[in-house]
């Protein structure tokens, strides 16, 4: 049995990689910022896993973060890629092995940039799941 976070992240990545308009815009989806990656790309951020159990079952409430990394003089492409992420996940994700997803919801987005670095767009979701 895999952890809920690992299982749900795998389903999330599969949903992103199966969305052709998104795949056409990015160089890949990675576990973290890869060395020498071509911009734009998506990196999973460390998610939080909280207990969501009940009397008769094990459950987890997960925070799933995706960070879109991009360069450029404006955030136009970053906004487009972030919109495609939301589009790819609008109908939820496939049920992961050993877990049943009870809810999968968009939480928030945020864009940040340091004066000397690339743009970062964070797209965050919340999933609540029960062990099957």
Secondary structure, 3 states (H helix, E strand, C coil): CCCHHHHHHHHHHHHHHCCHHHHCCCCCEECCCCCCCCCCEEEEEEEEEEECCECCECEEEEEEEEEEEECCCCCHHHHHHHHHHHHHCCCCCCCCCCEEEEEEEEEEEEEEECCCCCEEEEEEEEEEEEEC
